[in-house]
Amino acid sequence: WSQLPVCIQEANALEELQSELTCPVCLELFHDPVILECGHHFCQVCIIQCWEAKADELSSCPKCRNVIWFT
């Protein structure tokens, strides 16, 4: 990083931040974000829609497929 010009470093940092704030389902910035037990983040509406679409299956993380247990 230290070898790159400052403007490129800032652009890379901004791109990384935007990537961390983007829902992997809708590919938009998070709206009402939720964190699952596995640590992955999603918009609340997106994760609910994913689970409703697969209502006959156990609820799982769309990214890592870990089953989510509700208590």
C-alpha positions in Angstrom: 0.0 0.0 0.0 2.7 2.5 0.9 4.1 2.4 -2.7 0.8 3.5 -4.3 -0.2 7.2 -4.7 -2.5 8.5 -2.1 -5.5 8.9 -4.5 -5.2 5.2 -5.5 -5.0 4.2 -1.8 -8.1 6.2 -1.0 -10.0 4.7 -4.0 -9.1 1.2 -2.9 -10.2 2.0 0.7 -13.5 3.4 -0.6 -14.1 0.4 -2.8 -13.4 -2.0 0.1 -15.7 0.0 2.4 -18.5 0.0 -0.2 -18.0 -3.8 -0.6 -18.4 -4.3 3.1 -21.6 -2.2 3.2 -23.2 -4.0 0.2 -25.8 -6.7 0.6 -24.8 -9.9 -1.3 -28.4 -10.6 -2.2 -29.6 -7.2 -3.7 -26.1 -5.8 -4.3 -27.2 -2.4 -2.9 -26.0 -0.7 0.2 -27.6 -2.3 3.3 -31.1 -1.2 4.3 -32.1 -2.3 7.8 -29.0 -4.6 8.0 -29.0 -7.8 10.1 -26.1 -10.0 11.1 -26.7 -13.8 11.1 -25.0 -16.1 13.7 -22.4 -17.0 11.1 -21.4 -13.3 10.9 -22.7 -12.6 7.4 -24.7 -9.4 6.8 -27.9 -8.9 4.8 -30.7 -6.4 4.4 -33.6 -7.5 6.6 -36.0 -7.7 3.7 -33.5 -9.7 1.5 -32.9 -12.4 4.1 -36.6 -12.7 4.9 -37.3 -13.1 1.1 -34.6 -15.7 0.8 -36.0 -17.7 3.6 -39.6 -17.3 2.4 -38.6 -18.5 -1.1 -37.3 -21.7 0.5 -40.0 -22.1 3.1 -39.9 -25.9 2.8 -36.2 -26.0 3.9 -34.3 -25.1 7.1 -33.4 -21.4 7.1 -29.8 -21.0 6.2 -27.3 -18.3 5.3 -27.4 -17.6 1.6 -23.6 -17.1 1.6 -22.2 -20.0 3.6 -25.3 -22.2 3.9 -25.0 -22.6 7.7 -28.4 -23.4 9.2 -29.8 -20.6 11.3 -31.5 -21.8 14.5 -34.1 -19.5 16.0 -34.6 -19.6 19.8 
